[in-house]
Amino acid sequence: MKKKKREERNISLPGSNDLFVGLDGILWRKRHRVFSFISAVSCCLLLLLFAFSVLTPPPTATDHFLFHHISAVRKTQAVESFDKAFEVPASGGNLGRDLWSSSQSKFYYGCSKASKTFPTADRKTHPNRYLMIATSGGLNQQRTGIIDAVVVAYILNATLVIPKLDKHSYWKDTSDFAEIFNVDLFISSLERDVEIIKELPRNGGEAWVPHMRVPRKCNSECYQTRVLPVLNTKHVVELTKFDYRLSNRLETDLQKLRCRVNYHALRFTDPILEMGKILVERMRMKANHFIALHLRFEPDMLAFSGCYYGGGEEEREELGAIRMRWETLPVSNPEKMRRHGRCPLTPEEIGLMLRALGFGSDVHIYVASGEVYGGEKTLAPLKALFPNFHSKETIATKEELAPFSAFSARMAALDYIVCDESDVFVTNNNGNMARILAGRRRYFGHKPTIRPNAKKLYKLFSDRNNTTWDEFASKVRTYQIGFMGEPKEVKPGKGEFHENPDSCICEAKDLKSSQDQGRNNGVGVSDEQEQQSLEEGPDWTDTDYLDNNAVLTKRGQHEEEEFFLD
């Protein structure tokens, strides 16, 4: 039965199926042979790998060293290749211009002589009106108060009592006016404008003196409305926290009075001037030209600014703790502050800016500064760019500085003198010191004063590793146009008056016209002709402003924070 069924099954297959069965057999045999070949190859590879692992000796220490050395060399080469594009040169290069002076400065000069219609003190001072002033802040902030106090006394037809200096602010300097400024010169040089006395006449003491504070930027009408009625009733008044309490915009004769006070009447005492002269002479012995840098990178300055410099949580905590002393300061946005150019440049950024402007590594720099945040670590990049790095502490002995070192204002005054006498002054902020010195240097011949265009330089410094040095330097020079202390950089009436005393800057038009005519005719003008023309210019005989040795004062340590407080 079973045999029959098998036969039936075989008989039921059609003839065409024999072909398919034959093909299937052929394909099966080919697959089998390929599989066998792959298996054989795989086994051979496994055997070879096993043999290699068994027969190869283990790596030695030398092999490890060579491997890591090669890796380090490759990394170094990559870094060097990356940095090569921003390789800072030691030389400033040849920019085709004089770095130490302005070609146009010879056509402008300070002029602060009063007009013939400006009433003198003997004609207008009321016999029973006394104005007292209590200044505020550091040395240069107090200076602005002293200058404006004279003008306010003139506006009120009052006798000015020698101003009181601030002894209670952050700097705790106990110096009196006469210990900083030449008080007798101050009184005598202004006697035609305002009557000034050293003390209030004894009439029951100062306990009865009423105290007032006027708004900031108070103009002439403001003083006559607010203060004059009190003077008429009480005959004496003391204006407290007196800094920047007078308007920038006044009539020309009052602006010129400001200049007479600032540039001629306010002179340091002889001991300060003598020590300042010694410091300047020692810098001159080191180089024909030198830069003075008001670095302004102290912890209190950075804390007040609300800026951040990449020091992590430690920096935030340290500066935040200092910032708490100003209770009224708003919460800061460091990135926004820096983007808007309101943060001081780092010492390294200052150095890169100066190199891009053309100052080589051989230039000598006098740095006016207090304690720098981060100390030597922060200063190291600047010193690497400019190894000839000086301060009053490095060019004078402790014994020489001893009479001044316990008084912040007197130490600030020494720095001010050196900065004023420098060939180029660089300021790293727009505080009181920067404004006062910028205006003075304009008045006395537009000596170069460099103020970083921080708003535009910010992005350039941030992206400096993505550009070449030549591109970087070219952009720095472009951005700094209008920030170099050249004549007419600032439009008349713009900016703070102590920084831009435009009412007191005159132009020697005749000299400029004659020199231009000479150029057109192919004829030069001699130095003697230029000087004679200047000396014959309007107001050139005005008191002593040609005497640049009668220098003023600077603030190398602290001074402007209080300006922002009220």
MITORRO-789010 format. One record per atom (N, C-alpha, C, O): x, y, z. Coordinates in steps of 0.1 Angstrom, whole numbers, plus 5000, padded with zeros to 4 digits. Each point is the difference from the previous one (the first is absolute). Layout:
// residues N
XYZ/...
This chain:
// residues 566
500849885000/499250125000/500950125000/499750104992/501349905017/500950125001/500850014987/500350114995/500149784999/500850004988/499150064989/500550074991/498349905009/499150054990/499850155000/500050074990/499949985023/499850145002/501350084995/499850104994/501449845009/501250074995/500150004985/500450104994/499149805000/500050004986/499150104994/500250074990/498649945017/499050094995/500550155002/499850084991/501049945020/500550135002/501050044989/500050114995/500849795002/501150034990/499350024986/500550084992/498549845005/499450014987/499250134999/499950064989/499650005022/499350135000/500850124996/499450104997/502049895004/500850124997/500150024985/500349914993/499450215002/500150024986/501450014995/500950015009/499349974979/501450004995/500750135002/501250005001/498150114998/500650145001/500750025014/500950085001/498649855009/500650035013/501449945002/500750045008/499649874983/501449945001/501150114998/501050005006/498650094985/501050114998/500250095012/501250035003/497750015004/500150085012/500849935011/500850065008/499049814993/500749925010/501550004997/500850015010/499649984978/501450014996/500650135003/501150015005/498250104992/500550145003/500250025015/501050055004/498049915004/500150015014/501349935006/500750055009/499649844985/501249935005/501250074997/501050015008/499150054980/501250074996/500250135009/501150025004/497850054998/500150125009/500449975014/500950065006/498649834999/500349955013/501549975002/500650045009/499949894980/501449975001/500950124999/501150005006/498550104986/500850134999/500150075014/501050055004/497849965002/499950075013/500949925010/500650075008/499349814992/500849925009/501550024998/500850015010/499650004978/501550024997/500450145005/501150025006/498050094991/500350145005/500150015015/500950055006/498149885000/500050005015/501349945006/500650045009/499849854984/501249925005/501250094998/500950005009/499250084980/501150084998/500150125010/501150025005/497750044998/500050115010/500449955013/500750065008/498849824996/500449945013/501549985001/500650025010/499949934979/501549975000/500850135002/500950005008/498750104984/500750135001/499950065014/501050045006/497849955000/499850065014/500949925010/500650065009/499549814989/500849925010/501550044998/500750015010/499750014978/501450044998/500350145006/501050015007/498150084992/500250145006/500049995015/500950065006/498249864999/500049985015/501449945005/500550045010/499949864982/501349945004/501250094999/500850015008/499150084981/501150104999/500050105011/501050045006/497850014998/499950105011/500449945013/500750065008/499049814994/500449935012/501549995001/500750025010/499949944978/501449985000/500750145002/501150005007/498450114987/500650135002/500050055014/501050055006/497849925001/499950045014/500949935009/500550055010/499849824987/500849915008/501550034998/500850015009/499650014978/501450024997/500550145002/501250025002/497950094997/500450145002/500350035014/499249975009/502050094994/500450045014/499150115005/499550084992/500349935021/499250115006/500750144998/501250004999/498050115000/500650144998/500950045012/499749975011/501450094986/500950055010/499750145004/499150074993/501649995017/499850145005/500550094989/499450114998/501649854994/500550084989/498950024989/499850114995/499549785003/498950014990/498950105005/499550084992/500249925021/499050095005/500550144999/499250094996/502149935007/500550144999/500050064986/499650114998/500849804992/500050044987/498650044995/499850104993/499249825011/498650024996/499650145005/499450084993/500849945020/499550135006/500850124995/499550114999/501849874999/500850114995/499650044986/499850124997/499949784994/499550034987/498750075001/499750104992/499449865017/498750075001/500250145005/499350094995/501649935015/500250145005/500650094989/499650114999/501349834993/500650084989/498950054990/500050114996/499149795001/499050034990/499050115006/499650094993/500149905020/499250105006/500650135000/499450104997/501949915007/500850125000/500050074987/499850124998/500549794991/500050054987/498750064996/499950104993/499049845011/498650054997/499850135006/499550094994/500949935019/499850125008/500850114993/499650114998/501749864999/500950104994/499450044987/500150124996/499449794996/499450034987/498850095002/499850094992/499549895019/498750085002/500450145005/499450104996/501649905013/500450135006/500850094991/500150125001/500549814989/500950084991/499350114993/500650114997/498149885001/499250104993/499950135009/499950114994/500249875019/499950115009/501350015008/499950015013/501249994981/501350025006/500350155002/500150074990/499949975023/500250145003/501550044998/500949945006/499450154985/501450044998/500650085012/499250065007/502149944994/500650075010/500150154997/500050095008/500149934979/500150144995/498650054997/499149934996/500850215005/498750064997/499850024986/498950034995/502249954997/499950034985/500150144997/500050095008/500149944979/500150134995/498650054995/499649964989/499850135019/498650044996/500050134992/499050044995/502250015002/500050134992/499550125007/499650094994/500449915020/499550115007/500850015014/500649905004/499350225002/500750025013/499149955011/498950055001/501549855006/499249955011/500050095012/499149985009/501850114992/500250085012/499450145000/500150075010/499349974979/499550134999/498950014989/499849914993/499550205007/499050024990/500450114991/500550115004/499449874983/500550104990/499150125000/500550114996/498349885009/499150115000/500050085013/499450115001/501349845009/499950075013/500650145000/499650085008/501349944984/500750134999/499050124997/500350115002/498649854992/499050104996/499050045011/499150084998/501049855014/499050035011/500850025013/501049955002/498450145006/500650035013/498950045010/498950034996/501549965017/499050035010/499950155002/501050074999/497849975002/499750155002/498950015010/498849974997/501550095015/498950015010/499950145006/499450025011/501250084982/499950135005/498650065000/499249974991/500450105020/498750055001/499750114990/501050074996/497849944999/499750114991/500050145007/499950005013/500150114980/500050135006/498750035008/499950085008/499049854988/498750025006/499749915012/499050015006/502049914998/499849915011/500350085013/501150035003/497949995005/500250085012/501049945010/500049875002/500850215004/501049955010/499449995014/498950055003/501849885005/499549975014/499850125008/499050015007/501850094992/499950125008/498750084996/499550085008/500049904981/498850074995/498749925004/498950065000/501249815002/498749925001/499949925013/498949965002/502150025005/499949925012/499250075011/500250115004/498849815001/499150065011/500849995013/500649905002/499450205006/500850015012/499649905011/500749985009/498149964990/499549925011/499449864995/499049965005/501749994985/499649874995/501349905000/501050044994/498949855012/501149915001/499549864995/499049945005/501850004986/499749874995/501049905004/501250024999/498349875008/500949895004/499749884992/498949984995/502149945002/499949884992/500649885007/501150015005/498249884995/500549875005/500149914988/499049954994/502350025001/500249924988/499749855003/499749965011/500349964979/499749865001/500849924991/500450044989/500049845016/500749904992/501550015001/500650055010/500149904979/501449995000/500650134994/499250104998/502149915000/500750124997/499450084988/499750115001/500149824988/499550074988/498650035000/499550104994/499749825013/498650035002/499950135009/499150084997/501749925013/500050125009/500550134992/499550115002/501449864988/500550114992/498950074992/499950124999/499249794996/498850064992/499250095009/499550104996/500349855017/499250085009/500750135003/499350115001/502049905001/500750125003/499950104988/499750125002/500549834986/499950084988/498650064999/499950134999/499149795003/498650054998/499650095012/499150084999/501549905013/499750085011/500350154997/499350095004/501849934990/500450144996/499050064991/499650125002/500049814988/499050054991/498650035007/499450104997/500249815012/498850025007/500150125009/499050085001/502149945005/500250125009/499950124991/499450105005/501149904983/499950114991/498550034996/499650115000/499749784997/498650014996/499250075012/499150084997/501249885015/499250055012/500650135006/499550055010/501550004984/500750135005/500449985014/499950095009/500649794994/500449965014/501549995002/500749984990/499850035022/501349975003/500249855003/499149945007/501850004987/500249855001/501049975011/501150065001/498549855008/500949955011/500749884994/499449924993/502050075009/500749894995/499349875002/499649975011/500149954978/499249885001/500649905010/501249995002/497949935004/500449895008/500249874991/499149984992/501949955011/500249874993/499349895007/499850005012/499849904980/499349885005/501049915008/501049954995/498750035018/500949925009/499349875004/500549925008/498350064987/499249895005/499649904990/499449895003/501050134984/499649904990/500949885000/500849985010/499249944980/500749874999/501550025003/500549915006/500150204990/501450015001/500550055013/501249995003/497950075006/500450045013/501350085001/500849975008/499350124983/501250095000/499750125009/499050074998/501849965011/499850115010/500650134996/500050105008/500549914979/500650124996/499050124999/498949984996/501650145007/499350124998/500450064987/500949964994/498350145002/500350074987/501450054999/500749974990/499850095020/501350065000/501149895000/501250044997/498549845006/501049894999/500149944986/500949924998/498150114994/500049954986/500350114990/500949984991/498550135011/500150114990/500750125007/499950035012/500750054979/500650135004/498950105003/499550064991/500149955021/498950085004/500250154997/499050074996/502149985007/500350154997/499950034985/499550104997/501149814995/499950024986/498550004995/499650084992/499749835014/498649984996/499250135003/499250044991/501150025020/499250125004/500550124991/499250084995/502149945004/500550114993/499750004984/499850104994/500349785000/499850004986/498650024996/499750034988/499349955021/498650024997/499450135006/498850015000/502150075006/499450125007/499350094991/499150085005/501149934982/499350084991/498649954997/499150074997/500749805005/498749934997/499149985012/498950045000/501749915011/499249965012/500950035012/501249975001/498150095009/500750025013/500049865007/498949945002/502350025003/500149875006/500850025014/500950075000/498549875010/500650015014/500349865005/499449904996/501650095014/500349875005/499049955010/499849875001/499650215007/499149965010/498850095000/500150124997/498849835008/498850085002/500250095012/500549965010/499150174989/500250095011/499349945013/498849954999/501850065012/499549945012/498850085005/500150125005/498749824994/498850075004/499049905005/498949984996/501649965015/499249895006/500449864996/499349915003/501850084989/500449874995/499249954989/499150074995/501349805000/499349954988/498849925003/499349954991/500450035022/498849935004/498750064994/499049924998/501050205000/498850074995/499950004985/499050064995/502049894998/500050014985/499049904994/500149885003/498950164989/499049914994/500749924989/500950054993/498749825006/500649924990/498949974989/498849985003/501750014984/499149984989/500749904990/501249995000/498049954992/500549924989/499250044988/498849985000/501950064989/499250044988/500049884990/500949915002/498250094989/500049894990/501350004991/500750105000/499549794994/501250004991/499750084988/498850024996/502250044998/500050084988/499050125002/499350044991/500850025020/499250115004/500650124992/501250035000/497950054993/500550114992/500050135008/499650005012/500750114982/500150135007/498650045006/499950045011/499149944981/498650035005/499649915012/499450055009/501149834990/499749905011/500650055013/499450005011/501950054989/500650055012/499450135005/499850015012/499850074979/499450135004/498649975006/499550085009/499849824987/498749965005/500149935013/499250035009/501749874992/500049915012/500950055011/499750005012/501550064984/501050035011/500050155004/500250035011/499650054979/500150155003/499050045011/500450085008/498349874992/499150045011/500649975014/499850075009/500849814992/500649965013/501250095003/500150045012/500750004979/501150095002/499550145005/500650065009/498449984984/499450135004/499550005015/500050115006/499549784998/499449995014/501149965010/500150075011/500749834986/501049955010/501450064998/500849995009/499450064980/501350064996/501149904998/501150044996/498749845007/501049894997/499249874998/499049985006/501649944985/499449874998/501149904996/501050044994/498949845010/501049894995/499349904991/499049945004/501550054984/499549904991/500849875002/501250004998/498149895005/500649885003/500149904988/499350024990/501549885011/500349904989/500150084987/499249964990/501650135009/500150094989/500949954989/501250025000/498349904991/500749964988/499049994989/498949945001/501550124988/499250004988/498650065002/499049954995/501050155013/498850075004/499850134991/499050075003/501849944987/499950124991/499849954986/500749914996/498450164997/499749964986/501250004991/500950095002/499249824988/501050014990/499850124991/501050054995/497850005004/499750104990/499950135007/499050035007/502050064992/500050135006/500450104989/500549964990/499350175013/500550104991/501549994999/500749965010/499950094979/501449984997/500950065011/501049935004/498750195002/500850055010/500149925013/501049995006/497949944997/500049915012/500849884997/500649945009/499350014978/500849884997/501550045000/500849925005/499650204991/501450045000/500450015015/501249985003/497950065006/500450015014/500349865005/500949985008/498349924988/500349865003/501449974996/500849945008/499650104980/501349964995/501150085008/501149945003/498750185001/501050075007/500249935014/501250005005/497849965001/500149925013/500849874998/500949985007/498649954983/500549864998/501550004995/500849935006/499550164985/501349994993/501150095005/501149994997/498450115012/501050105005/500050025015/501050015006/497849995000/499950035014/500349875009/500650025011/498949874984/500249885008/501449934998/500249944989/500750085020/501349954998/500449925013/499650045011/501149864988/500449925011/501050075009/500650104996/499549865016/501050055009/501449974995/500249914992/500850165013/501349994995/500649855002/500649954991/499249995021/500549875002/499449904990/500849914995/497950105002/499549914990/500550034986/500449904992/499850225004/500550044987/501549954999/500449964989/500350065021/501449965000/500249854998/500849954992/498449975015/500149864999/499549954986/500549914994/498450165001/499549974987/501050034989/500249924991/500650195011/501050034990/501149905000/500649964990/499849985022/501049905001/499549874992/500849954992/498050025010/499549884993/500050024985/500449914992/499250215003/500050034986/501549994994/500249944990/500750125018/501450004995/500549864999/500849974991/498949945018/500549875000/499449924988/500749914994/498150125002/499449944989/500750054987/500249924991/500150215009/500750064988/501449944999/500649994989/500049975022/501449944999/499949864994/501049964994/497949985007/499949864994/499750014985/500349904993/499050205002/499650014986/499650144997/499650085008/500649954979/499650134995/498550035001/499650115003/499749784995/498550015000/499549895009/500649895001/498350135006/499449895008/498550025000/499450114998/499949775004/498650005002/499649995014/500749945008/498350144996/499449985014/498749944998/499150044993/500749855015/498749924999/499350005013/500549965010/498350104990/499149995011/499249874999/499050004994/501549905012/499549864998/498649985005/499249944993/500550115019/498749995006/499449864999/498949984995/501849935011/499649865000/500049955014/500349885003/499350205007/499949975014/498849925003/499050014992/500949915018/498849925004/498850095001/498949964996/501250155011/498950095002/499450064987/498850014999/502150024992/499650054987/499249894992/498950034994/501649855006/499449894993/498649975006/499149974993/500950035021/498849975007/498950104997/498949974997/501550165003/499050104997/499549994986/498850034997/502149944993/499650004986/499049894998/499250004990/500849895018/499149894998/500549914988/499249924995/502150095002/500549924988/500549865005/500249985012/500049934979/500549875003/501249974991/499950034988/501249915017/501249984992/500449855000/501249974998/497949945003/500349864998/500649935012/500649894998/499350165014/500649945011/499249905007/500349955011/498550014984/499249905005/499250055013/499950115002/499749795005/499250035012/500850075011/499450095007/501949894993/500850075010/500050154997/499850085010/500349964978/500050144996/498650065003/499950115005/499149824992/498650055002/499850035015/499450105004/501049815004/499850015015/500950125005/499550085008/501749934988/500950105005/499550144996/499850095009/499949934979/499650134995/498550035005/499750115002/499549784999/498750025005/500050055014/499150095004/501849865004/500150055014/500350145001/499550085008/501549974983/500450145000/498850084995/499850115005/499549854985/498950074994/498950035010/499350104998/500649825012/498950025010/500150135008/499150045006/502150024994/500250125007/499250124994/499750105007/500049894980/499150104993/498649945000/499649924991/499650125019/498749945001/499050034989/499149934997/501250194996/499050044990/500449954986/499250034991/501949905007/500349954987/499149894995/499649915008/499950104980/499149904994/500749874998/501350004999/498049894999/500649884996/500650014986/499450064991/501849905008/500850024987/499849884990/499749895004/500550154984/500049904989/501450014994/500250084991/500849845014/501450014995/500250004985/500750084995/498649834998/500149994986/499550124993/500750054990/498250015015/499550124994/500950125002/500250084992/500349925021/500950115003/501350004991/500450114995/500149785003/501249994991/499750024986/500850074993/498149895002/499550024987/499850154997/500250044988/499450035022/499750144998/501350095003/499950125001/501249815001/501350085003/500150065013/500750105002/498649855008/500150065014/500949925009/500050035012/500849884983/500949935009/501450044997/500450024988/500550005022/501450024997/500649894992/499649885002/501350154989/500749894993/501049935010/500450065010/499949824988/500949925008/501450064997/500250064989/500849925020/501450044996/500549944987/500650074992/499049815005/500549944988/499350074988/500750024990/498150015011/499350074989/500650144998/500150044988/500250035022/500750134999/501349984992/500350084991/500449825013/501349974993/499949974986/500750064991/498349865005/499749974986/499650124992/500450024989/498850075017/499550124994/501250094997/500150054989/500849975021/501250084998/500949954989/500550084992/499749795008/500949944990/499350024986/500850034990/497949955009/499450024987/500150154995/500050024988/500050075022/500150144996/501450044996/500250114994/500849805009/501350034995/501150015010/501250034997/498549945016/501050015011/500749875002/499349905003/502050094995/500849885000/500349965015/499750085009/500949814992/500449945013/501150085007/500249995012/500450104981/501150085006/499550135007/500750075007/498049954992/499450125006/499949995015/499749895005/500650225002/499950005015/498650045004/499550104995/499949835014/498750035005/500050035015/500549925008/498950194996/499850035014/498549975004/499150054993/500749865016/498749965003/499550065013/500649985011/498350094989/499450065011/498849915004/499049994993/501249955018/498949915004/500149965015/501150015006/497849955000/500049955013/500349854999/500649954991/498849975018/500149865000/499249944988/498850024999/501949914992/499449944988/499449875004/500549925007/498250064989/499349885003/500749884993/500250004987/500149905020/500849894995/501550015001/500749914997/499850215007/501450025003/500949984987/499650034989/501549915014/501049974989/499549924989/500450014989/498749895014/499549924990/499250084990/500149974988/499250135016/499250084991/500950104992/499850024989/501350025017/500950094994/501049934990/500650074992/499649805010/501049934992/499950024985/501150034994/497749965000/500050024985/500450144996/500650024989/499050085019/500450144996/501550025002/500750064991/499949885019/501450015002/500849924989/501150044997/498349864998/500749924990/500050084987/501050004992/498050085005/499950094989/500950125001/500650054991/499550005022/500750125002/500949985013/499650045011/501549904987/500949975012/500550125008/500349995012/499750124981/500550135007/498850065008/499450094995/500349855016/498850025008/500450075013/500749945008/498750184994/500450085012/498850055008/498950014995/501450025017/499050075009/500750095010/501349995000/498050095007/500850095010/500749915010/501050055005/498549844998/500649915010/501349944994/500949965008/499250024979/501349944994/501050114997/501249964999/498450164999/501150104997/500350105011/500850094998/498549895014/500350085012/500249905011/499449895000/501350155010/500249925012/498950025010/499250094999/500749815010/499050015011/500250135008/499050065004/502249974998/500450125008/499550124993/499550105007/500649914980/499650124992/498550015000/499550115001/499849784999/498550005000/499450015013/498850025002/502049965009/499450005014/499250115003/498949985007/501450154990/499250115004/498650004993/499150085004/500749844985/498850004993/499249875001/498850004998/501949895005/499449864999/498849985009/499249914997/500750175014/498949985009/498850074996/498950005007/501150084982/498950094996/499749974985/500850024991/498149925007/499649964986/500050114990/500449994989/499150135016/499950124991/501450054996/500250044988/500749955021/501450054996/500749904991/500750044991/499149835011/500549904991/499450014986/500649994990/498150045010/499350024988/500550134993/500150004987/500250105020/500650124994/501349974993/500350064989/500549865017/501349964994/499849934986/500650044990/498449875010/499749934987/499550104990/500349994988/498950105017/499450104991/501150084993/499950034988/501150015019/501150084995/500749934989/500250054989/500149825013/500749924990/499149984988/500550014988/498249965014/499149984989/499950134991/499949994988/500050125019/499950134993/501250034992/499950054989/501349915016/501250044993/500449894990/501050024992/498349875007/500449894991/499750054985/499350094998/501449844993/499850034986/498749954995/499350074992/500349815013/498749954996/499349955013/500749935008/498150114994/499249965011/498949904996/499350034991/500749855015/499049904997/499149985012/500449975011/498350054987/499049985011/499149884997/499649984988/500249945022/499249884998/498650015005/499349905002/500250225000/498750025004/499650154998/500850074995/498049965007/499650144998/499650075013/498950075001/501949915010/499750055013/500650145002/500450064990/499649985022/500450145003/501450034996/500350104993/500649815010/501450024996/500250014985/500750094995/498649824998/500150004986/499550134994/500650064991/498349995013/499450124995/500850125003/500350094991/500149925021/500850125004/501350014993/500450114995/500349785003/501350004993/499850024985/500850074994/498249875001/499850024985/499750144997/500650054990/498650025018/499850144998/501250095001/500350094993/500549885018/501350075002/500949984988/500750104996/499549785000/500949984989/499550064987/500950044991/497849985007/499550074988/500450155002/500450064990/499449995022/500250145002/501550044998/500350104995/500649815009/501450024999/500649944988/501149935001/498350084987/500749964988/499549874994/500749954991/498250005013/499549874995/501049895000/500249944989/500450045022/500949885001/499249884999/498949995005/501649914987/499249884998/499449935012/500749985010/498050004990/499349935011/499249894994/499050034992/501349855010/499349894994/499049945010/500349965011/498450044984/498949945007/499549884992/499550034989/500549855016/499649894992/498550014995/499250035008/500649944980/498650004995/499549865003/499849914992/499950075021/499749875006/498849934993/500049884999/499050204997/498849944994/500449924987/499549894998/501350174994/500449934988/501149905002/500149904993/500850135016/501149915002/499649875007/500649894999/498250115008/499549885007/500049884991/500549905003/498750114986/499849894991/501449964993/500249884998/500650224999/501349974994/500949925009/500649914995/499450125018/500849925009/499449865002/500749915001/498050084999/499349875002/500449914988/500149885002/500050174986/500249924988/501550004995/500249964989/500750095020/501350024994/500749874996/500950014991/498849875014/500649884996/499549954986/500549904995/498550175000/499449964987/500550104989/499450004989/501650085014/500450094990/501650015000/500649945009/499950124981/501550025000/500350135008/499250085003/502149935001/500550125007/499850124992/499550105005/500849894982/500050124991/498550054999/499850125001/499349794998/498650044999/499550065014/499350105000/501249845011/499650055013/500650145002/499250095004/502049934993/500750135002/499350114992/499850115004/499949854983/499350104991/498750045006/499750124999/499549795006/498750035006/500250095013/499250095002/501849885006/500250085012/500350144996/499450095006/501449934984/500450144996/498750074995/499950125002/499349814991/498850064994/499050045012/499550115000/500349795009/499150035011/500450115009/499250075006/502249964995/500550105009/500050144994/500450095007/499249924981/499950144994/498950075008/498949965002/501550165003/499150085009/500149975014/499350065009/501649854995/500349975014/501550025004/500549935008/500150164985/501550015001/500450145006/501250035000/497950055003/500350135006/500350114989/500750105004/498949884984/500350094990/499050135001/499049985006/501450134989/499250125000/498649974993/500049934990/499050125016/498650004994/499549854999/499249984992/501349935016/499449875000/498650005005/499149934995/500750165015/498650005006/499450134996/500650115000/498149884996/499350124996/499850105011/499849965012/500350174986/499850105010/498749975008/498949984994/501250035019/498849985009/499749865003/499149975008/501649934985/499849865003/500949955011/501250055001/498449865006/500849945011/500150095012/499450105000/501349855010/500150075013/501050114998/501049984994/498750145011/500850124997/501549985005/500950054993/499349895018/501449985005/500849914990/501250015000/498149914992/500749924991/500250074986/501049984993/498050105004/500050074987/499850155002/498950054998/502150035007/499850145003/500050084988/500950094998/498249894993/500050064986/499950155001/500550074991/498949995019/499950155001/501450065003/500250124999/500749805005/501450045004/501049964990/501250015003/498449944986/501049964989/499850094988/499050014995/502150065002/500050094988/500849954989/500949925002/498850124986/500649954988/500950124994/499550114998/501749864999/500950094994/499850004985/500849954992/498150125004/499649994986/501050074991/500249954989/500450165015/501050074992/501249914996/500450004989/500149935022/501149914998/499649894990/500849964991/498049985011/499649894992/499950044985/500449934991/499050195008/499850054986/501450034993/500249974988/500750085020/501350034994/500849884997/500749994990/499149905018/500749884997/499449934988/500749954992/498050055008/499349944988/500450084987/500249934990/499950205011/500450084989/501449974996/500449994988/500549995022/501449964997/500149874993/500849984991/498349925013/500049874994/499650014985/500649944991/498450155007/499550024986/501050064991/500149974988/500850125019/501050074992/501349925000/501050044994/499049845013/501349935001/500950065010/501249974999/498350115010/500950075010/499649955013/498850005004/502149965005/499849955013/500050125010/500550114997/498949875015/500050105010/501049955011/499949895005/501050194999/501049965010/499449995014/498950055003/501849875006/499549995014/499950135007/499250035008/501850064988/500050135007/498850094996/499450075008/500349924979/498850074995/498749955006/499150085004/500849784998/498949955006/499850045015/499050045004/502149965003/500050045014/499650145002/499350045008/501350054983/499750145001/498550034997/499450085006/500149854984/498650014997/499149965011/499050075004/501449825003/499249955011/500150105012/499050035006/502250024996/500150105011/499350134998/499650075010/500149964977/499350124997/498549974999/499250094997/500449795005/498649964999/499150055011/500650055010/498149954989/499150055011/500249935013/500149885001/500150205010/500049955013/501349925003/500049945011/501050064981/501249925002/500750055013/500849925006/499050204997/500750065012/499249965013/500450055011/498649884988/499249965012/500849935010/500349884998/499950185013/500749955012/501149894997/500950034992/499049855014/501249925000/499849864993/500649905004/498550094987/499749874995/501049944991/500049894996/501050195000/501249954993/500949925009/500849934995/499150095018/500949935009/499449865003/499349985010/501149934982/499549865002/500749945012/499549895004/501550175002/500649945012/499150035012/500149935011/498950164988/499150025011/498849904999/498950034998/501649845003/499049904997/499049975011/500250055012/498849884985/498949985010/500149865005/501049945004/497849994997/499949885008/499249894994/499150024993/501349865010/499449894995/499649905011/500450025012/498949884985/499449915009/500449864995/499349934993/501850025012/500449874996/499449895007/500149894996/499250145016/499549895008/498549994999/499449924993/499950175014/498550005000/499550144998/500750095003/498149924992/499450134999/498750024995/499250085004/500349844986/498850044994/498849935004/498950044996/501149865013/498849935003/498950095005/498949994997/501550095013/499050085006/499350104991/498950055003/501749974985/499450094991/498649954996/499150084997/500849795003/498749944995/499049995011/498849964997/501650075015/499049995011/499550135004/500650114998/498249895008/499450135004/499049965012/499450095005/
